[in-house]
Amino acid sequence: MLRETVTDNVGNIYITDVHNNDIVKLNSSGELIMTWKMKQVNQGSFFYTSGLEFMDNKIIVSGVNSSDYVEIYDTDGNFLNQWSFPYSAGYMSQDEFGNLYFACFNNKVIKTDKNGKILAFIGNDKLQRCESVNVNSSGLVFASDEYQSSQIHVFTKN
């Protein structure tokens, strides 16, 4: 099942294949360039891949449910790095400064810099189960709390 998509600065398209733990890379015409398996260093395997962002010529990938880490690849699928978090990191969003926001299923959003350093926890004790997150240019963070309260919460970026 294909889930998340992102494009790079030359128009290539990257798609997460959640059942195979693959990243699929297509050119701007939709032709297959390559597919690569997630590295899954130190943690076994993702339950399924979820978040996907393009930043600084890198592909940032997060897993859902069973993973508290994020993997970073270059645009050719070469593993570069892994970030570890204290909570399971799922869907993500990026702000105009390159900070990343990760929906965490426990009850918060993790804000990091572009190197994975945790800058803030957003929504502590206001979210029951954070499913997704989005950030806008006005400084607002939107977090969905779908499973428990079926609400969208709005926070400032901190």
C-alpha positions in Angstrom: 0.0 0.0 0.0 1.4 3.4 -1.0 1.0 6.1 1.6 3.1 9.2 1.7 4.6 11.2 -1.2 7.2 13.9 -1.4 9.1 15.5 -4.3 12.7 16.6 -4.4 14.1 19.8 -5.9 14.4 18.3 -9.4 10.9 16.9 -9.5 11.5 13.2 -8.6 8.7 11.7 -6.5 9.3 9.5 -3.5 6.5 7.2 -2.1 6.4 5.0 1.0 5.2 1.5 0.3 4.0 0.6 3.8 3.6 -3.1 3.4 7.1 -3.7 2.0 8.9 -1.1 4.0 10.2 0.4 0.7 10.7 3.8 -0.7 9.8 4.1 -4.4 11.5 6.8 -6.5 9.9 7.9 -9.7 11.0 10.6 -12.1 8.7 13.6 -12.8 7.0 11.6 -15.6 6.1 8.8 -13.2 8.6 6.3 -14.5 10.3 4.0 -11.9 13.9 5.0 -11.1 14.5 2.7 -8.2 13.1 1.2 -5.0 15.0 0.7 -1.8 14.4 -1.1 1.4 14.5 0.7 4.7 17.7 0.2 6.6 16.0 -0.4 10.0 19.2 -0.1 12.0 19.2 -1.3 15.6 15.4 -1.6 15.8 14.3 -4.6 13.8 11.7 -3.2 11.4 9.1 -0.6 11.1 5.5 -1.8 11.6 5.0 0.3 8.5 6.6 3.5 7.1 4.7 6.6 7.6 6.2 10.1 7.6 8.1 11.3 4.6 9.8 14.7 4.0 12.5 16.1 1.7 15.0 18.5 3.3 18.5 19.6 2.5 18.8 17.0 -0.4 17.9 14.2 2.1 14.8 12.0 2.5 13.6 11.8 6.1 11.4 8.7 6.9 9.6 7.8 10.1 7.8 4.7 11.1 4.6 4.1 13.0 3.6 2.2 16.1 6.7 0.1 16.8 9.4 2.6 16.1 10.9 5.4 18.1 13.4 6.3 15.4 13.7 8.1 12.1 15.9 7.2 9.2 17.7 9.6 6.8 18.7 8.7 3.2 20.2 10.6 0.3 18.2 10.8 -2.9 19.9 7.6 -4.2 18.6 5.5 -1.3 21.9 5.4 0.6 21.4 5.3 4.4 22.9 8.4 6.1 21.8 8.5 9.7 19.2 7.5 12.3 17.6 9.7 15.0 16.3 8.1 18.1 13.3 9.6 20.0 11.8 8.8 23.4 8.4 8.2 21.8 7.1 6.6 18.6 7.4 9.1 15.7 4.8 8.9 13.0 3.6 11.5 10.4 5.6 14.6 10.2 5.6 18.2 8.8 8.3 20.7 8.2 8.2 24.5 8.8 9.8 27.2 6.8 13.0 27.1 9.0 13.6 23.4 8.5 12.3 22.3 11.8 10.4 19.0 11.8 7.3 18.2 13.7 6.5 14.5 14.5 3.1 13.2 15.6 3.7 10.9 18.5 1.0 8.4 19.4 1.4 8.7 23.1 0.1 12.3 23.4 2.4 14.9 21.9 4.2 16.4 19.0 8.0 16.4 19.0 9.7 19.5 17.4 13.2 18.9 16.2 15.8 20.9 14.3 17.0 19.7 10.9 19.6 17.5 12.6 17.1 15.7 14.8 17.8 17.5 18.0 14.6 17.7 20.1 13.7 21.4 20.6 10.3 21.0 22.2 7.4 18.8 23.1 4.1 20.3 22.0 0.6 19.4 23.3 1.6 17.5 26.4 -1.5 16.3 28.2 -3.9 17.9 25.7 -3.7 15.1 23.2 -4.9 11.6 23.8 -3.4 10.0 20.7 -1.7 12.3 18.2 -2.3 10.8 14.7 -1.0 13.5 12.3 0.5 17.0 12.4 0.8 19.9 10.1 2.5 23.3 10.5 1.6 26.6 8.7 3.6 29.8 8.0 1.6 31.7 10.6 3.2 29.8 13.5 0.5 27.3 14.2 0.8 23.6 14.7 -2.3 21.5 13.9 -2.5 18.0 15.5 -5.2 15.5 15.0 -6.4 13.4 17.9 -8.5 11.0 15.8 -8.9 7.8 17.7 -10.0 9.1 21.1 -11.5 12.5 20.8 -11.8 13.0 17.1 -10.5 16.6 17.4 -8.0 18.9 15.8 -5.9 20.8 18.3 -4.1 24.0 17.4 -0.9 25.0 19.2 1.8 27.7 18.7 5.2 26.5 17.4 7.1 27.5 20.6 
